Amino acid sequence: VKCSRIEEFEEDGIGFAISRAFAPLGRAMLLSRRAVKKGGLYFHMKGDEWASEFASIPSQVCSAWSPEAFAEYAVSGRATKMALVLTRRV
């Protein structure tokens, strides 16, 4: 486990990543494309606005990433649902 800024990772140095409260999906994918190796998995922990973020991913970002899946979950004490979005580096 490494807690660090994405810019500090070497090129293709990440095979698996998870982030929370980092950036909107499209921006997170854009900023991390150099660091995450091809075939790498990146899980994004998102709040209740995840669907609008997902819909606004720029198409050019999808040339490097494949948004594949999501799962909603509830956090005890919170009224809103959360989501886990999976993107795969292609």
N, C-alpha and C positions, 0 to 999 in steps of 0.2 A: 504494500500500500504506500502510495506516495501522494502527499497533499502538496501540490505545487501549481504554479501558473503554467498554462498550456504552452506558452512561448519558451519555457525552460526545458522542454522535452526535446530529445534528438529526433531527427527525421525517422519516421517509421519505428519509433521506439515504444509505441503503445499497442498492445494487442487487445486489451479489454479496459474500458473506462466507464465510470459512472459519475454523473455530476448532478448537483442540486443547486438551484438558484444561481446558475452560471450566466446564461444568456438565452434569448429566444432560440428556438430550434435551428432555424436557418443560419443565424449568426454563429451558434455553437459549432455547427457542422463546418462552416466556412473556416472558422478560427482553428479548428483541430485537424483539418484534412492533412496537413503536413506531418503531424505527429503520430496519427493513427495509421498503422500499416494496413495494407490491403487485406481484406478478410477480417479485419478487427471489428469488434463489437463495441458500441457506445450506447449506454443506457442513460436516458435523460429523465430525471425525476421532475415532473411538471405539476403545476397547480391546475385550477379549474379552467384556465384559459388555454389549455393544451390544444384543443381542437382548432382554434383560430390560428395558433402558431403553426400547427401541422399544415393547415390549408395555405398558409402564406410562405411556405418554403419555396425560394426561387428555383425555377426549373434547372438553371445552370448548376446549382449545388447538387442536384440529383445525378449529375454526371460522375460525381465522386462518391456519392452516398446512396444507399438504398434504404429508405424508411420502411421498416418491415412490420412492426407490430406494436401494440400498446396493450396495457392492462390497467384498468381503474382499480383503485383501492381506497379504503377509508382509513383515516387516522383518528384514533380515539380523541374525543374532545373537539373535533373539527366538523363543521356542518357540510363543508364542501368536499367533493371527491378529489382525489389526486390521481395522477396517471404516470405510468412508466412507459416511455417511448423508446423503442429499440431502433437504432440505425446501424447499418453494416457498411463498412468502407469497401468500395468496389474498385 
